[in-house]
Every structure is written in structure tokens, then in C-alpha cells.
Amino acid sequence: MTPATSRTTALVTGASAGLGAEFARQLAAEGCDLVLVARNRERLEETAADLERRYGAAAEVLPADLTDDAGLAAVVERLSDPGRPVGILVNNAGIGLLHNFEDNSAEEERRHLKLHCEAALVLTHAALAGMLERGNGRIINVASIAAFLPRGTYSAAKAWLLSFSRWANLAYRSRGIRVTAVCPGFTHTEFHDRMGMDKSVAPSWAWLAAGRVVREGLADNAKGKAVSIPSRRYKVVAALSRVAPARLMAGPPRRPK
């Protein structure tokens, strides 16, 4: 058991940019130490150095590709180390697919599913053992407002993550574990640029700041909420999804590749 006075360690996946880097920054500002996971070692080291300089946080770098079995196993090993307990897990790593399902290769779709669903499941399972033994822990799964909408395999994967988080929060909150699915809408990060999306397709009012998404997500997780939907506008979208026709919520069809 670690002393009660020790600092909480948070492990964040996809921590080199976007929401992952913002989660790391806000957690460091709250007094947490970090384990930063992403594929790009150089960017992780830059982020770690910045967190250490600005907040005095110890920031460990763990380069890993979570779509690769060896990379996923390395993060599981770190989460399972009883001598260096992780009190907060943020499953943030994600990718988007620009084209229609039929235009993507099966391998692209499999990798997409593995990152969003399998990796989150495996890392949550690894983190839970120590959290349950200590009687406390926090898990944040970065889903999307797309989880409420019929919009391809990205929506399907995020819907799985949303359902998984709801169940896990119900199953484990009485044992001190808070699990939250954070479901933002369009957010100003590198995510859409990396997938090659034309960001002008979404109106300016639809875009959220990463700082707000993370701030609200952390606050809702601290309160024990199973689902966090940052901003009133996207709460309305989620509410409409329960009553509006699926064809309306699906949005305009994508053009063939």
C-alpha cells in the first residue's frame, strides 16, 4: 500500500497532443504525476518536460502503439505494477476514418476497432485490479457525441465505449471506482487534421475548446457521473437522438472515395 500522502499517478493514452495532452496538463495542475502514452517518443518527451517545468509533476514517458499487441502489453505491464500504482486512467487514444465503410480496408477498420474498444477494455481491466485492492480509482474513457448517433463505425465503436463505461461505473462505484465516458462534439485538436477532414463542414458554433471538454469531464468524473457531455448544445444533441428519426441524426451521406 502506498502512503496516503503520496501523489496520485495518472496514466493518459494519446497524451502527445489534443485532448490527451490537455488531460495531462490539467491533471498535472491538480497535483498528479503522469505516465504519458503515445506512439511518438519525441513529442511525449516534449510534453513531459513541459509538465515537469510548469507544474513540478513527475512525468514518465511510455511510447507504445496500442493497436500493436506488444505495445498494448507494455502499457498493461505498467498499469499492473503494484510498486507504482496508477490511480487515474484516461483512455483517450483514438483515430478517425475519413471514408465510407466500404471504401476502407478491413485492416483499417480492425485497427480502428482495436484502438477504440479492445485497448480501452484491456487497459481498464489491468487498472482495475490495483484500484479495487486500494478501494479507490478513477477511469475516464474518451468517447464522443457520435456514440448517440448512427454515423458509421466510429459511432459504433464510441457507442460500445459509452455502454461499457455506464456498466463499469454502475458495477464498481460502490467499491470506490468512478468510471466516466466523456462525450464531446467537434473539438479544436489535431484529430480532424490527422484524418484529413475538411473542418469547414462543421459550423463555428459546433466547435468546443479542448480545455473546456477536459475540465467538464474531470469534474463529472469526480462527481461519479457515468456520462459527461460537455456543453449544453451537445446535451441537446444527445437528447434529440433519443426521439428524432435516425435518418435525421445520421447527417448528410459521405461521398464515395
Secondary structure, DSSP 8 states (H G I E B T S, - for coil): ---TTS--EEEEESTTSHHHHHHHHHHHHTT-EEEEEES-HHHHHHHHHHHHHHH---EEEEE--TTSHHHHHHHHHHHT-TTS---EEEE-------S-GGGS-HHHHHHHHIIIIIHHHHHHHHHHHHHHHHT-EEEEEE--GGGGS--HHHHHHHHHHHHHHHHHHHHHGGGTEEEEEE---SBSSSHHHHTT--GGGS-GGG-B-HHHHHHHHHHHHHTT-SEE--SHHHHHHHHHHTTS-HHHHT-S-----
